[in-house]
Amino acid sequence: MDNENLHRVFHEGEELFARLRGDILFKLYLYQQEYVEYEYHVKDNKILNVKTCDIEYVLNKYGDQINLKLP
């Protein structure tokens, strides 16, 4: 995902989950009917991973931690 699309996810998408574990920030967004998972290393100021996810992945990883909205 390029920077322009990532910028749209952050500003137009709905943040469903955010948690800081150690130096890594995990976020989950719903953007244009897709779930986008984002991992960011805070101290190094570096994106570690950005990927789109299907509903099964989201339910398995975040199911009890978020108020899930189905696209």
N, C-alpha and C positions, 0 to 999 in steps of 0.2 A: 504494500500500500504506500503510495507516494505521499509526500508532505501535504499537498493540497487536499487530497481525500481525507487524510487523517485530521486535518484542521476542520473539515466539514463535520466529521464524526463528533469532535469535541464540542463544536458550537451549535450544531443542528440536531445532534442525537440526544437521546435521553440516557443519563447515567443511571444504571441499575445497581451497581455495586462498586465500592472502592474500599481498599484496605491496604495499609502499609505493614509489611512484614520485614523487619530488619531494614535494609536499604532499598527494598524493592516495593514499588507501588503497583498494585493490581487494580485494574478497572474493567468493568463490563458495560458496554453501551448498546442500546437499541437504536439503529440508524437505518432508515429506509427499508424496513422489514428484515433487516439482518442484525444478528448479534455480533459485536466486535469486541474481542478481548485484547487488552493492552497491558503490557508489562514494561515498567520503566525503572531504571536504576537511578535513585535520587542523588547519591553522592557523585557518581560518574557523569550525571546528566546525559544518560544514554538510553535510547529505546532498545529494549531487549527483544521484544516480540510483539507483533500485531497480527491478529488473524481473525477471520470470520468463523463463526461457530454455528453448528446446527442445534436444534432445540434439545436433542438428547444429551449432547455435551454440556449444555448450559444447565439442564436439570440435574445431571449427575454431579457437576462440580459446584453449582451455586444454589441448587434447589431449595434448601432450607435456610439460606442466608439472604434471599431477596424476595420481594413481592413481585413475582413474575408476571409480565404482561406479554401475552402471545402476539406475535406480529400478524 
